[in-house]
Amino acid sequence: MSTQLLEFNPSNPPSTAEGAASTWMARGACAQSDPNTFFPHDGVGVEVAKAICADCRVTSPCLEYALTHRIEHGVWGGCSERQRRRILRDRRAAARSTGLVAVAA
């Protein structure tokens, strides 16, 4: 298994959505943490992960990435799996009430 180093160069921004995601991912508070921290098996672990996210400056793009890609597991953008499901449900309900059609909802 190979490891890829993600590097951000402001003079040459990424051209793909995946490349754009790698720029904020590299700046996240989680970048220097054990990835297993963000995929806990209990409520205490969720709180530990959320505490790391609380000091992060890229929680918004992180959360939107998880919502857009329908990532079901782990803590993303400071939100648990349950919180992300609730956000998606609320967005679908808001889209229906305003007459907008939710894409891939």
Summary of the structure (lengths in Angstrom):
residues: 105
radius of gyration: 15.4
end to end distance: 34.4
largest distance: 47.6
contacts: 244
relative contact order: 0.11
helix: 55%
strand: 2%
